């Protein structure tokens, strides 16, 4: 019998962990590349990303209520579609989110000490791995503080931008500077900033009354994040315009300069670093729980399924994930990691939507949302930059080959017989 984790998270803590993943460095980093792809149609790309995220959130909420265990779509795909699809979802999540972890760690380094970004990134990973090792409740407490700081900074950015003389509603008008493909690519890049609600589902084994808590927490966290993102995007776009926004390496800080609020620039830098720490904390939580689930089923070394007798966390998985992320953060490129991560996570959610389709046997709102989510994920995934698509597809293919070489579902069967 596998050791279980401690159920200690209520609705509020689950929402906070989801927000810690979403209202994080994504909004500080993804607006620039997205504006470069969509131009003045940036807000349309944001709306499209939000719509796909909503479909995914509904699918994840229903599945998590049915299967309240660690692992998220790895578990749902395995139970609803078969062992291979569950494995592929878990593989896509782990490799995609490992890239996300590295991106968030590098964002911390870029804002705190640009000249030593990689060293700061590694230090951040080590520190947050130690926090997670102490128990999920400690992680939720730290995330709560981080979310409060980030929301305050983003609110100040919105008020300062819209209240300045530099804001011009004309910059929000749609022009002829984007193609449908550019809008889709922007939506795919912006999806990077929405994917955090998966953390709530992957922590299903540590949530109290998961059948009620998770379906409430996921859409609530997503709704709050969407409102925040829309407000920030409108305010920054009205000050900078799509062209200047696309060229900015730190869009929110550049918006404060353009608005004539120079004292806010260091505040935004601190906010971005804190936001990245919050995202990194929640990301490491999610990756380690999916690692735990796959180790229980024999797809990863069994030792990674060990649960600490005192803290009730998957401590071996926590340490290994922290080590891998630290190595990647020491060598990775920030912008390339965003596209690679988005591809892996969109494949992950495509499998979640396909799994949700099987929950009912007749046409209903569940199936309509599942179809929309599945189609949206696939379209956005293959609208990403070609380098991201090729790298992501190559890694997924490598995972499929590894699955076949290891004998397919034998690992699952052994895992369930334990």
N, C-alpha and C positions, 0 to 999 in steps of 0.2 A: 504493500500500500504506500503510495507516494505521500511524503509529508506535505501538508497544506500550509498556506500562508495565513497570516492573521487578518481577519476582516475588521478594519478600523476606520475606513473612510465613509463619511456620510455624503449627502448631496452637495453640500457647500464645498467640502474638500475636493470632491471629484470634479466639480466645475472649476475650481481654482487650478487644479493640475492641468485640466484641458486648456484653460486660458494661459497658463504659464508656458504651454507649448505653442499656442497660436499667437497671442498678443506678445510676441517676442521679437527677436531680431529680424524675422521675415519682413515685417513692415518697414524696418530700417534699411534692409538690403535689397528687397525684391522690386521695389517701385521703379528704380532706375532702369534695370534691364527690361522690365515689362513696358515702360514708356518707350524705350528704344524700339520695341517690337510693334506696339500698337499705336504709337503717336497720340493724337488727341482722342483716340478711341480707348484710352486706358481704362476709363470707368466701365466701359462695356465689357472689357476683358475681366475686370474685377467682378462684375455682376455674374458673368458666365462661370468664373471659378467658384463663386459663392453658390450658384445653383447646383453645380456638380457636387460640391461639398455637402450641400443639404441632402441630396439624394443618398450620398454615401453615409451621412450621419444617421439618416433614418434606417438604412439597412443595418448599420453597425449596432444601433440601439436595439432593434428587434432581435438580432442574433445574439447580442450580449445578454439580453434578458433570458433567452432560451439556454445559452451556454455560458454561465457566469464563472469562467475559469481563466487562468492566465494564458495569454497567447493570442487573443483577438482573432483575426481572420485566419490565422494558422489553424485554430481549433474549428472555426466555422466551415472553412473549406474542407477540412478532413471529414467532418461529420456530415456535411450536406452534399459534397461533390465527390469525395473520395480521397484517399491518402495522398496521391500525387499533387492535387490542387491545393491541399492544405500545406504540403511541403513547399510548393512553389510560392505560395503567399508568404510563408514564414521566411523563406530565403530572400524574397524581394524586400520584405520589411527590414530584415537585419542588414542587408548590404546597403539599401537605400538610406536607412536611418543612421547607419554608421557614417555615411557621407554627410548627413545632416548634422550629426554630432560634431564632426570635424569642422563644418562650416560655422556652426555656432561658436565653437571654441576659438576659431580664427577671427571671428567678429569681435570677440572679447579682446583678443590681442591687438587687433587693428585699432580699436578705440582707446584702449588703456595705454599701450606702448607700441606704436607702429613699428619702431625700429627693431623690436624683439617680439613680433607678433606670434611667432611659432613657439617661443619659450613660454610666453604668457598663456598661450592656448593649452599647452601640456600641463602647466601648473593648475589651470582652471579645471581640467579633466580630473586630475588627481584629487583636488579638493572636493569636487562634487561627488566623485565616487565614494569618498569617505563619508559624506553626508548621507548618501543613499544606503551605505552599509549599515548605518545606525538605525534603520527602520523607515518604513514608508510614511509614518506619521511625522517624523522629523522632516522628511522631504516635503510633505504637504505644508508644514509650518513655514519652512524657508520659502517655498513657492508663493505662499500667501503674501509674505512681505514683498517679494520681488514684483508680483503682479500689481500690488498697490502703488509701488514706486513708478512702474512703467506706465500705468494708466494715468497717473498724475502728470508725467512728462508729456505723454501724447495729448492730453487735454490742454496743457499749456501751449503745445505746438499749434493745435487747432485754433485756440483763442487768439494767440499772437498773430497767426497768419491771416485769419479772416478779419481781425480787427485792425490790420495795418493798411496803409494807403497803397501798398503794392498789390493787394488782392484785386483781381479783375475777373468778373464772371464771364467775360468774353473768352477767356482761355479755356473754359469748359465746353465750348461749342465744338461739335464734331466737324472735322475737316476731311479732306481727301488725302490725308497723309498715311493711310494704313490700308492693308489688304485684309481679306478674311483670314488668310493664313497668319498674318501678323497678330490679329486679335486673338486667334486661338493659341498662338505661341505665348502671348502675354498671359492668357488665362492659365496655361500650363505652368508658367513660371510663378505666377501669383498663388497657384495651388500649394506651392511650397510653404506658404505662410498659413494655410488653412488646415493642414493635415494633423494638427495637434490633438484633435478630439479622439484620435485613435488611442491615445494614452489612457483614456478613461476605460475603454474596452479591454485593453491589454492588462489592466489592473483589476479585472473582474473578480479575481479570487481574493482581493483585499478590500472589497467594497461591501458595506453592510446592506442587507436586503437588496441584492443586485437586481432582482427582477423589477423592482420599482425605481431604485436609485439611478441605474445607468440610463434607462430610456428618458428620464427627466434631465439628467446632467448633460448628456451629449448635445441635444438641440439647444439647451440653454447656453452652454459655453459657446457653441457655434454662432448663435444669434448675437451674443454680446460682441464677439470678435468681428462679425460682419459689420455691425454698426460702427465700431471703432475704426476699422479699416476704411470704410466709406468716408467717414468724417475726415480722417487724416489724408486720404487720397484727394478729396475735393479741395481741402485747404492748401495742400502743397502744390497741386496742379494750378490752382487759381493764382498762386504767387509766381511760380517758375514757368508755367507753360510746359507742354510736352517735350519740346526740343531741349530746353535747359535741364529739365528733370532727367531726361535720358542720359545726359552727359555728366550728371553729378555722381560722384563716388559716395557721397554721404548726403542723400537728398534732403533729409529733414534739417540737417545742420545748414545746408545751402539755402533752404527756404527761410530759415531764421535770419541769415545774413541779408537775403534779398528783402526781407520784411523790415530790416533796420533794427532788429532786436538782437544785437551782438551778444548781450549777456546770456542769451538762451543757448548759444552754441555749445559752451562747455556742459551745460545742463543736458542737452541732447546727447552729447558724447557719453556722459555718465549713464543716461537712460538707456542708450543702445547697448552699452556693456552689461548693465544689469539685466536688460531684456534677454540678451544672448545667454547669460548665466541661467536665467529661468528656463529658457528653451532647452539648454543643454542638460539641466537637471532632470527635466521631465523626459527628454529623449533617452537618456541613459536608463531611466526607469523602464520605459517601454521596451527597449531593445533587450534588456536583461530578462524581462518576463517572457518575451517570445523565445529567447534562448532557453530559458527554463522549460517551457512547454515542449520545444523540439528535442531537448535532451531527455525529457521524460519518455518520449516516444522512440528514442534511440537514433535520431537523425544527427545528433551532436553527442560528444562524449558524455557518458552518464554522470560523471562528477559534476557537471554543470547544473544538474537537477538538485544538488544538495541545498537544504534549507537550514539556515543558522538556528540552533536550538534556543537561543535567547531572543535575537532580534526578529526571527521569523521572516527573513528575507533570503532570496537565492544568492547567497554570498559568493559562491564560486563564480556564478554567472556575472555578478556585479563586477568582480575583480577582473575577469577575463575581458569583458566588454570595455571596462575602463582602460585596460592595457592596450587593446586594439585601437580604440579611439585616440588614445594618446599618440600612438605610432602614426596613425593617419594624419592627425592634426599637425604633427611635426614635419609633414612632407606635402600636404595637400594644397590645392589652389581653391580659393574661396568661391569664385563665380562658377567654375566648372562643377563644383560639388552641388550647387543648387539644381542645375539641370539633371544631373545624374540621380540625385535624390528624388526629384519630382517624378522621373520615369519609373523608378522602383516602387514608389508609393502609389502611383496611379494604377500600376498593375495589381498591387495589393488590394486596392479598393475595387478594381474590376472584379476580382474573385469574390470579394465581400458581396457585391451586388448580385453576382451569379448565384451565390449561396442563398441570399435573401429571396430570390425568385422561387426557390424550392420550398419555402415555408408554407405556402398556400397552394392549393391545387386548381384554383380558378382565377380568372382575371379580376384584379382588385387594385386598390391604390397601392398596395404593397408591391405588386408586380409591375405596375406602371412606373413607380419610382425606381425600382430595381433596373428596369430596362433603360430608363433615362440615365441612371447613374453609370451603368455598364458602358453604354454607348459614349457618354461624356468622357469617362476615364480613358477609353481607348483612343478617342479622337484627340484629346489633349496630350496624351502620352506620345503619339506619333506626330504631333505638331511642334514638339520641342526641337531645339537645335539638333541638327543631324549628328553631331559628335556625341550628344547626350543619349540619343536614341540608339546609336551603334554600341556605345559603351554599355548602356543598360541592357540591351538585348543580348550582348555577348556574355555578360555576367549571369543573366538568367539562363542562357543556354548552358553555361558551364555548370550551373546548379542542377539543371535537368540531367545532364550527363552523369554528374556525381550520384544522383538519385538512382539512375539506371544501373550504374556500376555497383552500387551497394545492394542491389537486389530489390529495389522498389519498396514495397510496403512491409518488408520484413521487420524493419525497425519499429514500425507502429505496433505490429502484432506482439513483438517482444515487450514493448513498453506497456501494453495493456495487460499482459500476463504477469507483470511484476506484482 
